[in-house]
Amino acid sequence: MSLRSLPPVNAILESAEMSALVDESPRSVLVVAAREAVAQARAELTRAKPGIAPPSLESIVRDAVRRVRAELRPSLRSVINATGVVLHTNLGRAILADEAVRAVTEAARRYTNLELCLETGSRGSRMAHLEPLLRELLGAEAALVVNNNAAAMLLALNTFAAGREAVVSRGQLVEIGGSFRIPEILERAGALLREVGTTNKTRLADYERAIGPKTGMLVRVHPSNFAMVGFTQDVEREDLVRLARRKRVLLLEDIGSGALVDFARWGLSGEPLAREALGQGVPLVCFSADKLLGGPQAGILAGTKRAVAALRANPMARALRVDKLTLAALEATLRLYRDPASLERSVPTIRMLGEPVAAVRARARRVLRALGADRAVKLGAEMVACTTEVGGGAMPLARVQSYAVALRPARGKVDALARSLREGPDAVLGRIESGRLLLDLRTVAPGEIVALVASVVRVLEEEP
Ligand SMILES: *Cc1c(COP(=O)(O)O)cnc(C)c1O
């Protein structure tokens, strides 16, 4: 055994490469990396057959440097979304408008009037910054913002149906993803689930029969992420509104994706609008702010003064409240909606969903050109027309036309290629389709193309 021939940790630390990192890295990180690199070399040597030469000093130093670099990178970092899915929950859903980014930076850096009324100098409400805008944009009497739409549901159910029954159609007992299931959140809110109808058919009479002295509220859920076809029936919103009024029970509608404008303009339809629901008399709606709205993670509740006042009075509201950075981002995003004609430019989510396919195609061409003919051949790269989804559990049936650069690596190592691209300094996320890795340009900004191409080139050059 030649374990003794391994260099001491100090020799690694004193190497030129590691010494060069002292300004960038805390000493503790350097020491741990050096120790781990030596330990790794020792483990390899112990496993190796007798007579095999120990790892060289250079290779251990290289390993230590790699460990330091990996350790210095933030864990939460930006990635290039080449999946084509605009609202990718694993990639953080909506990216913020420049205005929202500026508002967040400013609110983070300096003191704000978060809970202070500047006119009177007395304590104010953090909701005061958003409520007027939400009232204006939604046509609601009052509004409240909480941590996300799941929190909005939890708060509403707890406020109006704790120890009482919440009536929901069996066709709407959905799972949204990330283990958000309507029946479970309902139970945790202290409400008793009263299911009505069947999976495929629910009638007004089903609701009517279920309403009684124990009823706390009716809940209507937009089945965002799936669609039912065939022998189906559901109750019209207006009929449910009338029934709830007549029976004097609250109706909550979970709108889901929170589109503030009609996406039919961009060939996408099927998402309910909060404004429309409120206009048709729904007393309380809730929806996400980081889906089609294109803002930060938050849940918006809007409706009658009475309903929102009850929500506010629930101590749970304090536990679910949003911080100043979210408020800053949301206010700035909502302000952009005052000018609907410019949303395609101002809100990235809408820009990406609404961009004409020819522009996406032009970006795919740019990527191919930048790769160059030789590399393109080596990678089996070509431009392909494709379709992608909206994501975020919105518009499950909608297909967005797009263009991608498809890579078909030699010997079918498509998983390895996808992984190398993910793990690089500029992580690139694509999607694998029939043995190819598609880099979909719909979700790649023009400013990201150079980094995208550099990542592909790097992976190609690292190939043994
Ligand atoms: C997305 C969604 C939710 C959950 O919203 P979050 O903001 O992710 O908490 C709830 N209900 C519906 C109908 C949804 O589409």
The ligand as a MOL file (V3000), in Angstrom:
LIG
                    3D

  0  0  0     0  0            999 V3000
M  V30 BEGIN CTAB
M  V30 COUNTS 15 15 0 0 0
M  V30 BEGIN ATOM
M  V30 1 C -52.0020 26.5610 -9.1790 0
M  V30 2 C -53.2980 26.3790 -8.5210 0
M  V30 3 C -53.3710 26.3690 -7.1210 0
M  V30 4 C -52.1700 26.5160 -6.2460 0
M  V30 5 O -51.6370 27.7850 -6.3600 0
M  V30 6 P -50.2210 28.1660 -5.7070 0
M  V30 7 O -50.0920 29.6210 -5.9790 0
M  V30 8 O -49.2070 27.3240 -6.4070 0
M  V30 9 O -50.2960 27.8550 -4.2630 0
M  V30 10 C -54.6190 26.2110 -6.5530 0
M  V30 11 N -55.7180 26.0410 -7.3070 0
M  V30 12 C -55.6730 26.0370 -8.6630 0
M  V30 13 C -56.9430 25.8400 -9.4280 0
M  V30 14 C -54.4450 26.2110 -9.3150 0
M  V30 15 O -54.4140 26.1960 -10.6520 0
M  V30 END ATOM
M  V30 BEGIN BOND
M  V30 1 1 1 2
M  V30 2 1 2 3
M  V30 3 2 2 14
M  V30 4 1 3 4
M  V30 5 2 3 10
M  V30 6 1 4 5
M  V30 7 1 5 6
M  V30 8 2 6 7
M  V30 9 1 6 8
M  V30 10 1 6 9
M  V30 11 1 10 11
M  V30 12 2 11 12
M  V30 13 1 12 13
M  V30 14 1 12 14
M  V30 15 1 14 15
M  V30 END BOND
M  V30 END CTAB
M  END
